[in-house]
Amino acid sequence: MAATPDGGGYWLVASDGVIFNYGHAGFYGSAASEPLVKSLVGTACTTDARGYWQVTSAGSIFNYGDAAFYGSAGSGPLAKPIVGIAALGS
């Protein structure tokens, strides 16, 4: 789950990539149609709540809306599975 910065909405993410949006959290896409190797484990939203990132336990990142893609750990080996994601605001 990820809440909008002002607390007026939130997104719930299912392990298969489906996003459910509530309140004024917009829907910008989901990984539901992607061939996921591992389950999604987290979602984080942008500071303006007009986009979000989803991450799998293997480190693959999916970005939607105005969330920029900065890279992914999905192609390399990990010592431990990824368990979540957090976005840092300005």
BAPANU-827747 format. One line per 4 residues: for each residue x, y, z of N, C-alpha, C. Coordinates in Angstrom, 2 decimals. Layout:
N
X:Y:Z:X:Y:Z:X:Y:Z ~ ...
END
This chain:
90
0.85:-1.18:0.00:0.00:0.00:0.00:0.89:1.23:0.00 ~ 0.45:2.25:-0.72:1.12:3.55:-0.71:0.06:4.63:-0.61 ~ 0.28:5.57:0.28:-0.65:6.68:0.46:-0.19:7.90:-0.34 ~ -1.13:8.72:-0.76:-0.77:9.99:-1.39:-0.12:10.87:-0.32
0.76:11.79:-0.72:1.45:12.61:0.27:0.53:13.39:1.21 ~ -0.64:13.78:0.72:-1.56:14.54:1.59:-2.54:13.65:2.35 ~ -2.46:12.35:2.16:-3.32:11.42:2.86:-4.74:11.33:2.34 ~ -5.02:11.93:1.18:-6.36:11.92:0.63:-6.69:10.75:-0.26
-5.79:9.81:-0.38:-6.02:8.63:-1.20:-4.90:7.63:-1.01 ~ -5.06:6.46:-1.60:-4.01:5.45:-1.53:-4.18:4.42:-2.63 ~ -3.10:3.67:-2.84:-3.08:2.57:-3.80:-2.81:1.29:-3.05 ~ -3.54:0.26:-3.37:-3.26:-1.09:-2.88:-2.72:-1.88:-4.06
-1.70:-2.68:-3.83:-1.12:-3.48:-4.90:-1.23:-4.96:-4.54 ~ -1.66:-5.74:-5.51:-1.72:-7.19:-5.33:-0.40:-7.80:-5.81 ~ -0.08:-8.97:-5.34:1.19:-9.60:-5.70:1.33:-9.86:-7.20 ~ 0.19:-9.92:-7.92:0.25:-10.16:-9.36:0.33:-8.86:-10.17
0.43:-7.71:-9.49:0.62:-6.44:-10.19:-0.61:-5.57:-10.33 ~ -1.77:-6.06:-9.94:-2.99:-5.27:-10.04:-2.95:-4.13:-9.02 ~ -3.32:-2.92:-9.47:-3.39:-1.74:-8.60:-4.86:-1.38:-8.37 ~ -5.20:-1.12:-7.13:-6.52:-0.62:-6.77:-6.32:0.77:-6.19
-6.97:1.78:-6.77:-6.80:3.15:-6.29:-8.06:3.66:-5.62 ~ -7.86:4.41:-4.53:-8.97:4.91:-3.71:-8.75:6.38:-3.39 ~ -9.85:7.08:-3.08:-9.75:8.52:-2.80:-9.34:9.25:-4.06 ~ -8.44:10.21:-3.92:-8.00:10.92:-5.12:-6.67:10.40:-5.68
-6.30:9.17:-5.32:-5.13:8.52:-5.91:-5.50:8.07:-7.32 ~ -4.83:8.60:-8.31:-5.14:8.27:-9.70:-4.59:6.91:-10.12 ~ -5.17:6.36:-11.17:-4.67:5.11:-11.75:-3.83:5.47:-12.96 ~ -2.57:5.02:-12.99:-1.65:5.34:-14.08:-1.13:4.10:-14.80
-1.62:2.95:-14.43:-1.17:1.70:-15.05:-0.77:0.71:-13.98 ~ -0.51:-0.53:-14.39:-0.07:-1.55:-13.43:0.74:-2.62:-14.15 ~ 1.40:-3.44:-13.36:2.20:-4.53:-13.91:1.37:-5.79:-14.11 ~ 0.06:-5.68:-14.04:-0.82:-6.85:-14.14:-0.65:-7.60:-15.46
-0.29:-6.90:-16.53:-0.13:-7.56:-17.83:1.33:-7.96:-18.11 ~ 2.21:-7.67:-17.17:3.63:-8.01:-17.33:3.89:-9.46:-16.92 ~ 4.83:-10.12:-17.57:5.18:-11.49:-17.14:6.12:-11.40:-15.93 ~ 5.56:-11.42:-14.74:6.35:-11.27:-13.52:7.04:-12.58:-13.14
8.35:-12.51:-12.91:9.11:-13.67:-12.46:8.89:-13.88:-10.96 ~ 8.80:-12.77:-10.23:8.56:-12.79:-8.78:7.39:-11.87:-8.45 ~ 6.83:-12.02:-7.28:5.68:-11.22:-6.86:6.05:-9.78:-6.58 ~ 5.08:-8.89:-6.78:5.25:-7.50:-6.38:5.21:-7.43:-4.86
6.09:-6.59:-4.31:6.16:-6.48:-2.85:5.99:-5.06:-2.35 ~ 5.90:-4.07:-3.26:5.75:-2.71:-2.77:5.42:-1.71:-3.85 ~ 4.89:-0.57:-3.38:4.55:0.56:-4.24:4.94:1.84:-3.50 ~ 5.45:2.80:-4.23:5.77:4.12:-3.67:5.31:5.17:-4.67
4.80:6.29:-4.18:4.30:7.31:-5.09:5.25:8.50:-5.18 ~ 5.10:9.26:-6.27:5.87:10.47:-6.47:5.37:11.56:-5.53 ~ 6.15:12.63:-5.38:5.79:13.69:-4.44:4.51:14.41:-4.82 ~ 4.16:14.42:-6.11:2.92:15.08:-6.54:1.75:14.10:-6.68
1.97:12.83:-6.37:0.95:11.77:-6.44:0.42:11.56:-7.85 ~ 1.22:11.89:-8.86:0.80:11.67:-10.24:1.55:10.52:-10.90 ~ 2.09:9.66:-10.07:2.80:8.50:-10.57:3.26:7.64:-9.41 ~ 3.73:6.44:-9.74:4.22:5.53:-8.71:5.14:4.49:-9.33
5.90:3.85:-8.44:6.78:2.75:-8.80:6.26:1.49:-8.13 ~ 6.44:0.36:-8.79:6.16:-0.94:-8.20:7.46:-1.74:-8.24 ~ 7.72:-2.55:-7.22:8.93:-3.35:-7.17:8.58:-4.80:-6.86 ~ 9.32:-5.72:-7.49:9.14:-7.15:-7.21:10.21:-7.60:-6.23
10.02:-8.77:-5.68:11.01:-9.32:-4.74:12.35:-9.60:-5.43 ~ 12.35:-9.69:-6.76:13.58:-9.90:-7.52:14.29:-8.58:-7.86 ~ 13.65:-7.43:-7.52:14.27:-6.14:-7.76:13.86:-5.46:-9.04 ~ 12.92:-6.02:-9.78:12.42:-5.37:-11.00:11.56:-4.17:-10.60
11.74:-3.06:-11.31:10.99:-1.83:-11.05:10.09:-1.55:-12.24 ~ 8.86:-1.17:-11.96:7.91:-0.72:-12.98:7.50:0.69:-12.59 ~ 7.53:1.61:-13.55:7.17:3.01:-13.26:5.98:3.43:-14.10 ~ 5.11:4.26:-13.49:3.88:4.70:-14.14:3.64:6.17:-13.83
2.86:6.82:-14.71:2.58:8.24:-14.53:3.87:9.04:-14.66 ~ 4.09:10.00:-13.76:5.31:10.82:-13.85:6.48:10.25:-13.05 ~ 6.40:9.00:-12.61:7.51:8.35:-11.90:8.59:7.99:-12.91 ~ 9.77:8.57:-12.75:10.89:8.31:-13.67:11.54:6.96:-13.36
12.11:6.35:-14.38:12.85:5.10:-14.21:14.32:5.43:-14.03 ~ 14.91:4.98:-12.92:16.31:5.25:-12.63:17.18:4.00:-12.66 ~ 16.58:2.86:-12.88:17.33:1.61:-12.91:16.60:0.54:-12.11 ~ 17.17:-0.66:-12.15:16.52:-1.80:-11.54:17.57:-2.83:-11.14
17.30:-3.58:-10.10:18.18:-4.68:-9.70:17.66:-6.01:-10.22 ~ 16.68:-5.97:-11.09:16.02:-7.17:-11.57:16.87:-8.08:-12.43 ~ 17.97:-7.58:-12.99:18.76:-8.41:-13.88:19.95:-9.07:-13.19 ~ 20.21:-8.73:-11.96:21.37:-9.29:-11.27:20.98:-10.15:-10.08
21.94:-10.91:-9.57:21.64:-11.73:-8.40:21.56:-10.88:-7.13 ~ 20.66:-11.23:-6.24:20.50:-10.53:-4.96:20.85:-11.47:-3.83 ~ 21.47:-10.96:-2.78:21.77:-11.77:-1.61:20.49:-12.15:-0.87 ~ 19.53:-11.25:-0.85:18.23:-11.47:-0.21:17.15:-10.84:-1.09
15.90:-11.29:-0.99:14.82:-10.70:-1.78:14.54:-9.26:-1.34 ~ 14.08:-8.46:-2.27:13.61:-7.11:-1.97:12.30:-7.26:-1.20 ~ 12.08:-6.42:-0.19:10.86:-6.54:0.61:9.98:-5.30:0.57 ~ 10.42:-4.22:-0.09:9.61:-3.01:-0.16:10.33:-1.92:-0.92
9.68:-0.76:-1.00:10.23:0.38:-1.72:9.77:1.64:-1.00 ~ 10.61:2.67:-1.02:10.25:3.96:-0.44:10.76:5.04:-1.37 ~ 9.99:6.11:-1.50:10.39:7.26:-2.31:10.78:8.39:-1.37 ~ 11.82:9.11:-1.73:12.26:10.25:-0.94:11.75:11.51:-1.60
11.09:12.36:-0.86:10.57:13.61:-1.40:11.56:14.74:-1.27 ~ 11.27:15.83:-1.95:12.16:16.99:-1.88:11.63:18.00:-0.90
END
